[in-house]
């Protein structure tokens, strides 16, 4: 072994998983089920990372439920939607795997992990079909908690408050272990050396909160632009792999969320109202003109690029019927004053400083599109159950925030991390948002969780076979 490995190992385990979100726990459970001993490292004091605070919605092709609702979907159609949103930058092999294994992952969540999903299927921007499923408690907790319970029932080990410092390798650049440190301890004496017998899986998430790193790839994303992630979402884990000659792809594709509000920090309360009521059953206008400027159900890149071109935040508008059709509570957004209620369109226009006359024309025009089931102006699909908008109205100010990083480590179909010569780095795997290639230039809504779970399971099974 190399010079820096001439130290005492503090511990030894088959597999180390770095990160305890959807990808990390899917990896850990799958490796443990194949019989490998597994240790999960988590730098927060609790498990789940960003996954815990997500809304937990995942897109899959489920012939049973969709079929009962008269929807004819297929893995091929999902694949086409992903490739089209990805603008030609997706790795087709990986997209194919995701599209074809998504339903199996969903069955696994329900039957093996014990997750509960609502009896509804939703259609989001860029998807040609309703195919997104929501946990019963409307949150990522509904998936993370049962996964944690499952992993613990398999005698898996989790070390919270533990920071991953670096990989240890032998002279062939094969992974032999990791250096870790307790988050509370800052002295070099507190470093621990863990030997791995099979391999390490990086499931450290994206770098949305890493301002100095993200700005290298998109000049617009300075400190003024907020992000929706928890603090400490950085590129650190990925960069440790890059130091071993790991290859990265698509780092310049950083996704912004179109349904966030500048009137609150981080993810906030606006997204539920904006994505379920405004984008589906209402519309969004440019404050300066009072006119619509984008198909509200286009993919995220199309929406946010259009929003960035305006001189100020835009305003999303829905009515009481749209909120009812959305089937989601907007109480906390109203309580915080992020979403506001108006008895007339005129008072809404006045509150947001929108020209009243054009806003009234925009509403009349949009209502004819709803009645004729055809948006001739911007091509938005008019969803089933949509009704012409009438008072009372609800409004929200919207401005993009950094949400997801499509780029990351390059992996193959076995979730092995590839080096600059396209060869796997022995003992190194990755899954979830730390990887790149699955989504290309633009990830479709609700496919992040599917991605984490599909490739987490693949990584877990393969690393355990080493």
MOKADA-V625125 format. One record per helix or strand. SS is the DSSP state (H for helix, E for strand). FROM is the first residue (numbers start at 0). TO is the last residue. If there is no record, write none. Layout:
BEGIN
SS_FROM_TO + SS_FROM_TO
END
This chain:
BEGIN
H_2_4 + E_10_17 + H_21_32 + E_37_40 + H_48_52 + E_57_58 + H_62_67 + H_74_84 + H_91_112 + E_116_116 + E_121_121 + E_131_132 + E_134_134 + H_140_152 + E_156_158 + E_161_168 + E_174_181 + H_187_189 + E_190_201 + H_210_216 + E_226_226 + H_235_241 + E_245_245 + E_247_248 + E_253_256 + H_269_280 + E_282_285 + E_290_291 + H_299_307 + E_313_318 + H_319_325 + H_330_334 + E_338_341 + H_344_351 + H_355_371 + E_392_397 + E_400_404 + E_407_410 + E_415_418 + E_423_429 + H_431_433 + E_434_435 + H_447_464
END
